[in-house]
């Protein structure tokens, strides 16, 4: 699945990530926050290797996308590494 990845700074230098299917608009419920484009057209596949993408587990991200159209980092999975990528 191709996705676009947004990030936003949180408290204490941590970052959250938002993943949406490529070329889909930001969901209305997140448009009034500080999301910045991080990467576009990223190949984001749940390949079962346990690898995280932008602090998101692929299986969890695909579940979230299926439920609400986007995936977002859990509070406990935020990262200090703003350059974290797949």
PDB file of N, CA, C and O in Angstrom, chain B, residues numbered from 101:
ATOM      1  N   UNK B 101       0.851  -1.178   0.000  1.00  0.00           N
ATOM      2  CA  UNK B 101       0.000   0.000   0.000  1.00  0.00           C
ATOM      3  C   UNK B 101       0.892   1.235   0.000  1.00  0.00           C
ATOM      4  O   UNK B 101       1.845   1.317   0.775  1.00  0.00           O
ATOM      5  N   UNK B 102       0.589   2.178  -0.854  1.00  0.00           N
ATOM      6  CA  UNK B 102       1.296   3.456  -0.896  1.00  0.00           C
ATOM      7  C   UNK B 102       0.588   4.429   0.034  1.00  0.00           C
ATOM      8  O   UNK B 102      -0.636   4.556   0.004  1.00  0.00           O
ATOM      9  N   UNK B 103       1.370   5.114   0.861  1.00  0.00           N
ATOM     10  CA  UNK B 103       0.809   6.042   1.838  1.00  0.00           C
ATOM     11  C   UNK B 103       1.579   7.361   1.826  1.00  0.00           C
ATOM     12  O   UNK B 103       2.698   7.447   1.322  1.00  0.00           O
ATOM     13  N   UNK B 104       0.949   8.376   2.391  1.00  0.00           N
ATOM     14  CA  UNK B 104       1.601   9.640   2.683  1.00  0.00           C
ATOM     15  C   UNK B 104       1.738   9.718   4.199  1.00  0.00           C
ATOM     16  O   UNK B 104       0.826   9.341   4.935  1.00  0.00           O
ATOM     17  N   UNK B 105       2.877  10.209   4.652  1.00  0.00           N
ATOM     18  CA  UNK B 105       3.184  10.241   6.080  1.00  0.00           C
ATOM     19  C   UNK B 105       3.331  11.693   6.529  1.00  0.00           C
ATOM     20  O   UNK B 105       4.067  12.478   5.932  1.00  0.00           O
ATOM     21  N   UNK B 106       2.619  12.021   7.583  1.00  0.00           N
ATOM     22  CA  UNK B 106       2.705  13.337   8.196  1.00  0.00           C
ATOM     23  C   UNK B 106       3.286  13.162   9.586  1.00  0.00           C
ATOM     24  O   UNK B 106       3.184  12.086  10.175  1.00  0.00           O
ATOM     25  N   UNK B 107       3.895  14.218  10.115  1.00  0.00           N
ATOM     26  CA  UNK B 107       4.384  14.175  11.493  1.00  0.00           C
ATOM     27  C   UNK B 107       4.002  15.476  12.166  1.00  0.00           C
ATOM     28  O   UNK B 107       3.711  16.479  11.514  1.00  0.00           O
ATOM     29  N   UNK B 108       4.009  15.436  13.482  1.00  0.00           N
ATOM     30  CA  UNK B 108       3.783  16.659  14.254  1.00  0.00           C
ATOM     31  C   UNK B 108       4.595  16.577  15.533  1.00  0.00           C
ATOM     32  O   UNK B 108       4.758  15.503  16.112  1.00  0.00           O
ATOM     33  N   UNK B 109       5.098  17.713  15.966  1.00  0.00           N
ATOM     34  CA  UNK B 109       5.831  17.719  17.237  1.00  0.00           C
ATOM     35  C   UNK B 109       4.841  17.650  18.394  1.00  0.00           C
ATOM     36  O   UNK B 109       3.797  18.302  18.382  1.00  0.00           O
ATOM     37  N   UNK B 110       5.189  16.858  19.378  1.00  0.00           N
ATOM     38  CA  UNK B 110       4.413  16.776  20.604  1.00  0.00           C
ATOM     39  C   UNK B 110       5.267  17.353  21.727  1.00  0.00           C
ATOM     40  O   UNK B 110       6.270  18.014  21.460  1.00  0.00           O
ATOM     41  N   UNK B 111       4.895  17.119  22.938  1.00  0.00           N
ATOM     42  CA  UNK B 111       5.662  17.611  24.076  1.00  0.00           C
ATOM     43  C   UNK B 111       6.965  16.851  24.240  1.00  0.00           C
ATOM     44  O   UNK B 111       7.105  15.731  23.750  1.00  0.00           O
ATOM     45  N   UNK B 112       7.905  17.455  24.923  1.00  0.00           N
ATOM     46  CA  UNK B 112       9.183  16.835  25.290  1.00  0.00           C
ATOM     47  C   UNK B 112       9.990  16.369  24.080  1.00  0.00           C
ATOM     48  O   UNK B 112      10.738  15.396  24.184  1.00  0.00           O
ATOM     49  N   UNK B 113       9.856  17.036  22.945  1.00  0.00           N
ATOM     50  CA  UNK B 113      10.645  16.688  21.768  1.00  0.00           C
ATOM     51  C   UNK B 113      10.218  15.407  21.074  1.00  0.00           C
ATOM     52  O   UNK B 113      10.956  14.895  20.232  1.00  0.00           O
ATOM     53  N   UNK B 114       9.054  14.878  21.400  1.00  0.00           N
ATOM     54  CA  UNK B 114       8.549  13.666  20.768  1.00  0.00           C
ATOM     55  C   UNK B 114       7.731  14.012  19.529  1.00  0.00           C
ATOM     56  O   UNK B 114       7.187  15.110  19.419  1.00  0.00           O
ATOM     57  N   UNK B 115       7.649  13.061  18.598  1.00  0.00           N
ATOM     58  CA  UNK B 115       6.870  13.236  17.370  1.00  0.00           C
ATOM     59  C   UNK B 115       5.829  12.137  17.250  1.00  0.00           C
ATOM     60  O   UNK B 115       6.073  10.985  17.610  1.00  0.00           O
ATOM     61  N   UNK B 116       4.668  12.511  16.738  1.00  0.00           N
ATOM     62  CA  UNK B 116       3.640  11.549  16.366  1.00  0.00           C
ATOM     63  C   UNK B 116       3.590  11.496  14.846  1.00  0.00           C
ATOM     64  O   UNK B 116       3.950  12.456  14.166  1.00  0.00           O
ATOM     65  N   UNK B 117       3.138  10.360  14.324  1.00  0.00           N
ATOM     66  CA  UNK B 117       3.042  10.169  12.877  1.00  0.00           C
ATOM     67  C   UNK B 117       1.614   9.816  12.497  1.00  0.00           C
ATOM     68  O   UNK B 117       0.915   9.108  13.222  1.00  0.00           O
ATOM     69  N   UNK B 118       1.196  10.322  11.344  1.00  0.00           N
ATOM     70  CA  UNK B 118      -0.119  10.076  10.775  1.00  0.00           C
ATOM     71  C   UNK B 118       0.105   9.497   9.386  1.00  0.00           C
ATOM     72  O   UNK B 118       0.838  10.073   8.582  1.00  0.00           O
ATOM     73  N   UNK B 119      -0.516   8.371   9.101  1.00  0.00           N
ATOM     74  CA  UNK B 119      -0.357   7.696   7.816  1.00  0.00           C
ATOM     75  C   UNK B 119      -1.727   7.608   7.158  1.00  0.00           C
ATOM     76  O   UNK B 119      -2.687   7.123   7.756  1.00  0.00           O
ATOM     77  N   UNK B 120      -1.803   8.087   5.912  1.00  0.00           N
ATOM     78  CA  UNK B 120      -3.049   7.992   5.151  1.00  0.00           C
ATOM     79  C   UNK B 120      -2.739   7.412   3.777  1.00  0.00           C
ATOM     80  O   UNK B 120      -1.625   7.577   3.280  1.00  0.00           O
ATOM     81  N   UNK B 121      -3.693   6.742   3.159  1.00  0.00           N
ATOM     82  CA  UNK B 121      -3.457   6.237   1.807  1.00  0.00           C
ATOM     83  C   UNK B 121      -3.013   7.377   0.884  1.00  0.00           C
ATOM     84  O   UNK B 121      -3.514   8.497   0.984  1.00  0.00           O
ATOM     85  N   UNK B 122      -2.076   7.082  -0.006  1.00  0.00           N
ATOM     86  CA  UNK B 122      -1.474   8.081  -0.894  1.00  0.00           C
ATOM     87  C   UNK B 122      -2.533   8.886  -1.634  1.00  0.00           C
ATOM     88  O   UNK B 122      -3.496   8.341  -2.174  1.00  0.00           O
ATOM     89  N   UNK B 123      -2.329  10.195  -1.643  1.00  0.00           N
ATOM     90  CA  UNK B 123      -3.159  11.170  -2.337  1.00  0.00           C
ATOM     91  C   UNK B 123      -4.558  11.346  -1.758  1.00  0.00           C
ATOM     92  O   UNK B 123      -5.396  12.003  -2.376  1.00  0.00           O
ATOM     93  N   UNK B 124      -4.826  10.779  -0.598  1.00  0.00           N
ATOM     94  CA  UNK B 124      -6.094  11.046   0.081  1.00  0.00           C
ATOM     95  C   UNK B 124      -5.914  12.324   0.907  1.00  0.00           C
ATOM     96  O   UNK B 124      -4.816  12.586   1.398  1.00  0.00           O
ATOM     97  N   UNK B 125      -6.970  13.117   1.064  1.00  0.00           N
ATOM     98  CA  UNK B 125      -6.849  14.334   1.876  1.00  0.00           C
ATOM     99  C   UNK B 125      -6.743  14.001   3.359  1.00  0.00           C
ATOM    100  O   UNK B 125      -7.140  12.921   3.796  1.00  0.00           O
ATOM    101  N   UNK B 126      -6.203  14.939   4.119  1.00  0.00           N
ATOM    102  CA  UNK B 126      -6.177  14.771   5.570  1.00  0.00           C
ATOM    103  C   UNK B 126      -7.611  14.640   6.072  1.00  0.00           C
ATOM    104  O   UNK B 126      -8.484  15.399   5.653  1.00  0.00           O
ATOM    105  N   UNK B 127      -7.858  13.698   6.955  1.00  0.00           N
ATOM    106  CA  UNK B 127      -9.209  13.560   7.520  1.00  0.00           C
ATOM    107  C   UNK B 127      -9.615  14.834   8.263  1.00  0.00           C
ATOM    108  O   UNK B 127      -8.778  15.491   8.884  1.00  0.00           O
ATOM    109  N   UNK B 128     -10.876  15.172   8.197  1.00  0.00           N
ATOM    110  CA  UNK B 128     -11.377  16.404   8.807  1.00  0.00           C
ATOM    111  C   UNK B 128     -11.033  16.490  10.293  1.00  0.00           C
ATOM    112  O   UNK B 128     -10.746  17.575  10.798  1.00  0.00           O
ATOM    113  N   UNK B 129     -11.058  15.362  10.996  1.00  0.00           N
ATOM    114  CA  UNK B 129     -10.834  15.401  12.442  1.00  0.00           C
ATOM    115  C   UNK B 129      -9.387  15.727  12.821  1.00  0.00           C
ATOM    116  O   UNK B 129      -9.105  15.967  13.995  1.00  0.00           O
ATOM    117  N   UNK B 130      -8.460  15.741  11.849  1.00  0.00           N
ATOM    118  CA  UNK B 130      -7.063  16.076  12.176  1.00  0.00           C
ATOM    119  C   UNK B 130      -6.586  17.351  11.479  1.00  0.00           C
ATOM    120  O   UNK B 130      -5.421  17.720  11.628  1.00  0.00           O
ATOM    121  N   UNK B 131      -7.440  18.027  10.732  1.00  0.00           N
ATOM    122  CA  UNK B 131      -6.987  19.183   9.966  1.00  0.00           C
ATOM    123  C   UNK B 131      -6.683  20.404  10.820  1.00  0.00           C
ATOM    124  O   UNK B 131      -6.006  21.317  10.348  1.00  0.00           O
ATOM    125  N   UNK B 132      -7.153  20.453  12.048  1.00  0.00           N
ATOM    126  CA  UNK B 132      -6.881  21.617  12.886  1.00  0.00           C
ATOM    127  C   UNK B 132      -5.724  21.367  13.862  1.00  0.00           C
ATOM    128  O   UNK B 132      -5.665  21.988  14.923  1.00  0.00           O
ATOM    129  N   UNK B 133      -4.808  20.462  13.505  1.00  0.00           N
ATOM    130  CA  UNK B 133      -3.599  20.236  14.296  1.00  0.00           C
ATOM    131  C   UNK B 133      -2.385  20.541  13.436  1.00  0.00           C
ATOM    132  O   UNK B 133      -2.528  20.945  12.282  1.00  0.00           O
ATOM    133  N   UNK B 134      -1.212  20.357  13.974  1.00  0.00           N
ATOM    134  CA  UNK B 134       0.035  20.796  13.348  1.00  0.00           C
ATOM    135  C   UNK B 134       0.711  19.744  12.475  1.00  0.00           C
ATOM    136  O   UNK B 134       1.938  19.643  12.503  1.00  0.00           O
ATOM    137  N   UNK B 135      -0.022  18.969  11.714  1.00  0.00           N
ATOM    138  CA  UNK B 135       0.581  17.935  10.886  1.00  0.00           C
ATOM    139  C   UNK B 135       1.356  18.557   9.735  1.00  0.00           C
ATOM    140  O   UNK B 135       0.854  19.439   9.038  1.00  0.00           O
ATOM    141  N   UNK B 136       2.605  18.081   9.543  1.00  0.00           N
ATOM    142  CA  UNK B 136       3.460  18.526   8.444  1.00  0.00           C
ATOM    143  C   UNK B 136       3.775  17.320   7.572  1.00  0.00           C
ATOM    144  O   UNK B 136       3.947  16.213   8.081  1.00  0.00           O
ATOM    145  N   UNK B 137       3.851  17.530   6.257  1.00  0.00           N
ATOM    146  CA  UNK B 137       4.223  16.436   5.360  1.00  0.00           C
ATOM    147  C   UNK B 137       5.621  15.943   5.740  1.00  0.00           C
ATOM    148  O   UNK B 137       6.546  16.737   5.904  1.00  0.00           O
ATOM    149  N   UNK B 138       5.759  14.628   5.878  1.00  0.00           N
ATOM    150  CA  UNK B 138       7.059  14.024   6.196  1.00  0.00           C
ATOM    151  C   UNK B 138       7.596  13.280   4.969  1.00  0.00           C
ATOM    152  O   UNK B 138       8.733  13.504   4.554  1.00  0.00           O
ATOM    153  N   UNK B 139       6.778  12.396   4.390  1.00  0.00           N
ATOM    154  CA  UNK B 139       7.150  11.666   3.181  1.00  0.00           C
ATOM    155  C   UNK B 139       5.891  11.352   2.389  1.00  0.00           C
ATOM    156  O   UNK B 139       4.828  11.113   2.962  1.00  0.00           O
ATOM    157  N   UNK B 140       6.019  11.355   1.062  1.00  0.00           N
ATOM    158  CA  UNK B 140       4.889  11.027   0.199  1.00  0.00           C
ATOM    159  C   UNK B 140       5.172   9.755  -0.577  1.00  0.00           C
ATOM    160  O   UNK B 140       6.323   9.414  -0.848  1.00  0.00           O
ATOM    161  N   UNK B 141       4.103   9.061  -0.928  1.00  0.00           N
ATOM    162  CA  UNK B 141       4.171   7.885  -1.789  1.00  0.00           C
ATOM    163  C   UNK B 141       5.126   6.823  -1.244  1.00  0.00           C
ATOM    164  O   UNK B 141       5.971   6.297  -1.970  1.00  0.00           O
ATOM    165  N   UNK B 142       4.978   6.520   0.036  1.00  0.00           N
ATOM    166  CA  UNK B 142       5.826   5.547   0.727  1.00  0.00           C
ATOM    167  C   UNK B 142       5.218   4.160   0.587  1.00  0.00           C
ATOM    168  O   UNK B 142       4.012   3.993   0.770  1.00  0.00           O
ATOM    169  N   UNK B 143       6.025   3.176   0.270  1.00  0.00           N
ATOM    170  CA  UNK B 143       5.565   1.793   0.213  1.00  0.00           C
ATOM    171  C   UNK B 143       5.473   1.274   1.647  1.00  0.00           C
ATOM    172  O   UNK B 143       6.494   1.071   2.304  1.00  0.00           O
ATOM    173  N   UNK B 144       4.276   1.064   2.120  1.00  0.00           N
ATOM    174  CA  UNK B 144       4.030   0.672   3.510  1.00  0.00           C
ATOM    175  C   UNK B 144       3.314  -0.666   3.507  1.00  0.00           C
ATOM    176  O   UNK B 144       2.093  -0.725   3.360  1.00  0.00           O
ATOM    177  N   UNK B 145       4.064  -1.723   3.668  1.00  0.00           N
ATOM    178  CA  UNK B 145       3.488  -3.066   3.583  1.00  0.00           C
ATOM    179  C   UNK B 145       3.610  -3.801   4.909  1.00  0.00           C
ATOM    180  O   UNK B 145       4.625  -3.707   5.598  1.00  0.00           O
ATOM    181  N   UNK B 146       2.575  -4.522   5.247  1.00  0.00           N
ATOM    182  CA  UNK B 146       2.617  -5.408   6.403  1.00  0.00           C
ATOM    183  C   UNK B 146       3.174  -6.741   5.957  1.00  0.00           C
ATOM    184  O   UNK B 146       2.429  -7.620   5.522  1.00  0.00           O
ATOM    185  N   UNK B 147       4.485  -6.893   6.065  1.00  0.00           N
ATOM    186  CA  UNK B 147       5.120  -8.101   5.542  1.00  0.00           C
ATOM    187  C   UNK B 147       5.435  -9.121   6.624  1.00  0.00           C
ATOM    188  O   UNK B 147       6.106 -10.119   6.360  1.00  0.00           O
ATOM    189  N   UNK B 148       4.956  -8.880   7.839  1.00  0.00           N
ATOM    190  CA  UNK B 148       5.130  -9.877   8.883  1.00  0.00           C
ATOM    191  C   UNK B 148       6.530  -9.954   9.465  1.00  0.00           C
ATOM    192  O   UNK B 148       6.819 -10.867  10.238  1.00  0.00           O
ATOM    193  N   UNK B 149       7.415  -9.012   9.113  1.00  0.00           N
ATOM    194  CA  UNK B 149       8.768  -9.092   9.651  1.00  0.00           C
ATOM    195  C   UNK B 149       8.926  -8.340  10.966  1.00  0.00           C
ATOM    196  O   UNK B 149      10.029  -8.276  11.508  1.00  0.00           O
ATOM    197  N   UNK B 150       7.845  -7.771  11.486  1.00  0.00           N
ATOM    198  CA  UNK B 150       7.884  -7.089  12.774  1.00  0.00           C
ATOM    199  C   UNK B 150       8.507  -5.708  12.719  1.00  0.00           C
ATOM    200  O   UNK B 150       8.714  -5.096  13.768  1.00  0.00           O
ATOM    201  N   UNK B 151       8.810  -5.201  11.552  1.00  0.00           N
ATOM    202  CA  UNK B 151       9.458  -3.909  11.401  1.00  0.00           C
ATOM    203  C   UNK B 151       8.445  -2.786  11.579  1.00  0.00           C
ATOM    204  O   UNK B 151       7.327  -2.865  11.070  1.00  0.00           O
ATOM    205  N   UNK B 152       8.837  -1.742  12.301  1.00  0.00           N
ATOM    206  CA  UNK B 152       7.979  -0.578  12.475  1.00  0.00           C
ATOM    207  C   UNK B 152       8.252   0.421  11.372  1.00  0.00           C
ATOM    208  O   UNK B 152       9.378   0.543  10.889  1.00  0.00           O
ATOM    209  N   UNK B 153       7.221   1.125  10.982  1.00  0.00           N
ATOM    210  CA  UNK B 153       7.324   2.227  10.040  1.00  0.00           C
ATOM    211  C   UNK B 153       6.825   3.477  10.753  1.00  0.00           C
ATOM    212  O   UNK B 153       5.665   3.532  11.161  1.00  0.00           O
ATOM    213  N   UNK B 154       7.669   4.465  10.906  1.00  0.00           N
ATOM    214  CA  UNK B 154       7.253   5.728  11.513  1.00  0.00           C
ATOM    215  C   UNK B 154       6.589   5.486  12.861  1.00  0.00           C
ATOM    216  O   UNK B 154       5.563   6.096  13.163  1.00  0.00           O
ATOM    217  N   UNK B 155       7.141   4.635  13.648  1.00  0.00           N
ATOM    218  CA  UNK B 155       6.685   4.203  14.979  1.00  0.00           C
ATOM    219  C   UNK B 155       5.380   3.415  14.941  1.00  0.00           C
ATOM    220  O   UNK B 155       4.804   3.140  15.994  1.00  0.00           O
ATOM    221  N   UNK B 156       4.903   3.049  13.762  1.00  0.00           N
ATOM    222  CA  UNK B 156       3.670   2.271  13.648  1.00  0.00           C
ATOM    223  C   UNK B 156       3.974   0.835  13.238  1.00  0.00           C
ATOM    224  O   UNK B 156       4.751   0.595  12.313  1.00  0.00           O
ATOM    225  N   UNK B 157       3.362  -0.109  13.926  1.00  0.00           N
ATOM    226  CA  UNK B 157       3.431  -1.505  13.514  1.00  0.00           C
ATOM    227  C   UNK B 157       2.531  -1.665  12.292  1.00  0.00           C
ATOM    228  O   UNK B 157       1.394  -1.194  12.313  1.00  0.00           O
ATOM    229  N   UNK B 158       3.002  -2.313  11.228  1.00  0.00           N
ATOM    230  CA  UNK B 158       2.178  -2.423  10.019  1.00  0.00           C
ATOM    231  C   UNK B 158       0.783  -3.005  10.255  1.00  0.00           C
ATOM    232  O   UNK B 158      -0.196  -2.466   9.739  1.00  0.00           O
ATOM    233  N   UNK B 159       0.673  -4.079  11.014  1.00  0.00           N
ATOM    234  CA  UNK B 159      -0.646  -4.680  11.231  1.00  0.00           C
ATOM    235  C   UNK B 159      -1.593  -3.711  11.937  1.00  0.00           C
ATOM    236  O   UNK B 159      -2.770  -3.620  11.587  1.00  0.00           O
ATOM    237  N   UNK B 160      -1.077  -2.987  12.933  1.00  0.00           N
ATOM    238  CA  UNK B 160      -1.889  -2.009  13.642  1.00  0.00           C
ATOM    239  C   UNK B 160      -2.282  -0.863  12.706  1.00  0.00           C
ATOM    240  O   UNK B 160      -3.424  -0.404  12.728  1.00  0.00           O
ATOM    241  N   UNK B 161      -1.342  -0.408  11.891  1.00  0.00           N
ATOM    242  CA  UNK B 161      -1.625   0.686  10.960  1.00  0.00           C
ATOM    243  C   UNK B 161      -2.713   0.283   9.964  1.00  0.00           C
ATOM    244  O   UNK B 161      -3.638   1.058   9.720  1.00  0.00           O
ATOM    245  N   UNK B 162      -2.619  -0.909   9.391  1.00  0.00           N
ATOM    246  CA  UNK B 162      -3.628  -1.356   8.439  1.00  0.00           C
ATOM    247  C   UNK B 162      -4.995  -1.514   9.105  1.00  0.00           C
ATOM    248  O   UNK B 162      -6.022  -1.239   8.486  1.00  0.00           O
ATOM    249  N   UNK B 163      -5.009  -1.957  10.366  1.00  0.00           N
ATOM    250  CA  UNK B 163      -6.276  -2.063  11.105  1.00  0.00           C
ATOM    251  C   UNK B 163      -6.875  -0.678  11.287  1.00  0.00           C
ATOM    252  O   UNK B 163      -8.066  -0.481  11.045  1.00  0.00           O
ATOM    253  N   UNK B 164      -6.060   0.289  11.714  1.00  0.00           N
ATOM    254  CA  UNK B 164      -6.547   1.657  11.912  1.00  0.00           C
ATOM    255  C   UNK B 164      -7.057   2.260  10.598  1.00  0.00           C
ATOM    256  O   UNK B 164      -8.114   2.890  10.571  1.00  0.00           O
ATOM    257  N   UNK B 165      -6.308   2.065   9.514  1.00  0.00           N
ATOM    258  CA  UNK B 165      -6.727   2.597   8.212  1.00  0.00           C
ATOM    259  C   UNK B 165      -8.059   1.979   7.797  1.00  0.00           C
ATOM    260  O   UNK B 165      -8.928   2.672   7.268  1.00  0.00           O
ATOM    261  N   UNK B 166      -8.221   0.682   8.034  1.00  0.00           N
ATOM    262  CA  UNK B 166      -9.476   0.020   7.704  1.00  0.00           C
ATOM    263  C   UNK B 166     -10.650   0.540   8.522  1.00  0.00           C
ATOM    264  O   UNK B 166     -11.772   0.619   8.021  1.00  0.00           O
ATOM    265  N   UNK B 167     -10.394   0.895   9.778  1.00  0.00           N
ATOM    266  CA  UNK B 167     -11.459   1.363  10.664  1.00  0.00           C
ATOM    267  C   UNK B 167     -11.820   2.826  10.455  1.00  0.00           C
ATOM    268  O   UNK B 167     -12.998   3.183  10.448  1.00  0.00           O
ATOM    269  N   UNK B 168     -10.807   3.674  10.283  1.00  0.00           N
ATOM    270  CA  UNK B 168     -11.093   5.110  10.243  1.00  0.00           C
ATOM    271  C   UNK B 168     -10.470   5.853   9.067  1.00  0.00           C
ATOM    272  O   UNK B 168     -10.640   7.067   8.954  1.00  0.00           O
ATOM    273  N   UNK B 169      -9.748   5.151   8.185  1.00  0.00           N
ATOM    274  CA  UNK B 169      -9.197   5.777   6.992  1.00  0.00           C
ATOM    275  C   UNK B 169      -7.807   6.334   7.156  1.00  0.00           C
ATOM    276  O   UNK B 169      -7.223   6.822   6.189  1.00  0.00           O
ATOM    277  N   UNK B 170      -7.256   6.276   8.360  1.00  0.00           N
ATOM    278  CA  UNK B 170      -5.889   6.739   8.623  1.00  0.00           C
ATOM    279  C   UNK B 170      -5.354   5.997   9.840  1.00  0.00           C
ATOM    280  O   UNK B 170      -6.105   5.362  10.580  1.00  0.00           O
ATOM    281  N   UNK B 171      -4.038   6.091  10.034  1.00  0.00           N
ATOM    282  CA  UNK B 171      -3.409   5.493  11.212  1.00  0.00           C
ATOM    283  C   UNK B 171      -2.588   6.573  11.897  1.00  0.00           C
ATOM    284  O   UNK B 171      -2.012   7.441  11.240  1.00  0.00           O
ATOM    285  N   UNK B 172      -2.539   6.515  13.208  1.00  0.00           N
ATOM    286  CA  UNK B 172      -1.804   7.503  13.982  1.00  0.00           C
ATOM    287  C   UNK B 172      -1.017   6.796  15.076  1.00  0.00           C
ATOM    288  O   UNK B 172      -1.449   5.774  15.609  1.00  0.00           O
ATOM    289  N   UNK B 173       0.141   7.353  15.402  1.00  0.00           N
ATOM    290  CA  UNK B 173       0.980   6.787  16.467  1.00  0.00           C
ATOM    291  C   UNK B 173       0.211   6.744  17.778  1.00  0.00           C
ATOM    292  O   UNK B 173      -0.551   7.658  18.092  1.00  0.00           O
ATOM    293  N   UNK B 174       0.415   5.684  18.537  1.00  0.00           N
ATOM    294  CA  UNK B 174      -0.118   5.608  19.895  1.00  0.00           C
ATOM    295  C   UNK B 174       0.775   6.467  20.793  1.00  0.00           C
ATOM    296  O   UNK B 174       1.954   6.652  20.492  1.00  0.00           O
ATOM    297  N   UNK B 175       0.238   6.980  21.866  1.00  0.00           N
ATOM    298  CA  UNK B 175       1.018   7.837  22.756  1.00  0.00           C
ATOM    299  C   UNK B 175       2.311   7.177  23.205  1.00  0.00           C
ATOM    300  O   UNK B 175       3.343   7.842  23.292  1.00  0.00           O
ATOM    301  N   UNK B 176       2.271   5.895  23.487  1.00  0.00           N
ATOM    302  CA  UNK B 176       3.462   5.203  23.969  1.00  0.00           C
ATOM    303  C   UNK B 176       4.461   4.909  22.844  1.00  0.00           C
ATOM    304  O   UNK B 176       5.578   4.469  23.120  1.00  0.00           O
ATOM    305  N   UNK B 177       4.081   5.143  21.582  1.00  0.00           N
ATOM    306  CA  UNK B 177       4.955   4.839  20.449  1.00  0.00           C
ATOM    307  C   UNK B 177       5.518   6.082  19.767  1.00  0.00           C
ATOM    308  O   UNK B 177       6.068   5.984  18.670  1.00  0.00           O
ATOM    309  N   UNK B 178       5.393   7.241  20.394  1.00  0.00           N
ATOM    310  CA  UNK B 178       5.961   8.446  19.796  1.00  0.00           C
ATOM    311  C   UNK B 178       7.482   8.345  19.810  1.00  0.00           C
ATOM    312  O   UNK B 178       8.049   7.570  20.580  1.00  0.00           O
ATOM    313  N   UNK B 179       8.133   9.121  18.969  1.00  0.00           N
ATOM    314  CA  UNK B 179       9.581   9.006  18.802  1.00  0.00           C
ATOM    315  C   UNK B 179      10.270  10.347  18.938  1.00  0.00           C
ATOM    316  O   UNK B 179       9.698  11.388  18.611  1.00  0.00           O
ATOM    317  N   UNK B 180      11.502  10.318  19.422  1.00  0.00           N
ATOM    318  CA  UNK B 180      12.346  11.521  19.438  1.00  0.00           C
ATOM    319  C   UNK B 180      13.027  11.696  18.090  1.00  0.00           C
ATOM    320  O   UNK B 180      13.492  12.790  17.768  1.00  0.00           O
ATOM    321  N   UNK B 181      13.092  10.645  17.312  1.00  0.00           N
ATOM    322  CA  UNK B 181      13.815  10.655  16.040  1.00  0.00           C
ATOM    323  C   UNK B 181      12.897  11.164  14.932  1.00  0.00           C
ATOM    324  O   UNK B 181      12.135  10.390  14.353  1.00  0.00           O
ATOM    325  N   UNK B 182      12.965  12.463  14.634  1.00  0.00           N
ATOM    326  CA  UNK B 182      12.085  13.047  13.619  1.00  0.00           C
ATOM    327  C   UNK B 182      12.386  12.499  12.232  1.00  0.00           C
ATOM    328  O   UNK B 182      11.562  12.653  11.331  1.00  0.00           O
ATOM    329  N   UNK B 183      13.516  11.875  12.033  1.00  0.00           N
ATOM    330  CA  UNK B 183      13.865  11.334  10.734  1.00  0.00           C
ATOM    331  C   UNK B 183      13.559   9.862  10.574  1.00  0.00           C
ATOM    332  O   UNK B 183      13.921   9.262   9.561  1.00  0.00           O
ATOM    333  N   UNK B 184      12.902   9.270  11.548  1.00  0.00           N
ATOM    334  CA  UNK B 184      12.573   7.841  11.493  1.00  0.00           C
ATOM    335  C   UNK B 184      11.766   7.528  10.262  1.00  0.00           C
ATOM    336  O   UNK B 184      10.771   8.197   9.985  1.00  0.00           O
ATOM    337  N   UNK B 185      12.176   6.526   9.521  1.00  0.00           N
ATOM    338  CA  UNK B 185      11.432   6.142   8.319  1.00  0.00           C
ATOM    339  C   UNK B 185      11.581   4.665   8.083  1.00  0.00           C
ATOM    340  O   UNK B 185      12.290   3.970   8.811  1.00  0.00           O
ATOM    341  N   UNK B 186      10.890   4.177   7.033  1.00  0.00           N
ATOM    342  CA  UNK B 186      10.867   2.752   6.775  1.00  0.00           C
ATOM    343  C   UNK B 186      12.067   2.270   6.067  1.00  0.00           C
ATOM    344  O   UNK B 186      12.180   1.077   5.783  1.00  0.00           O
TER     345      UNK B 186
END
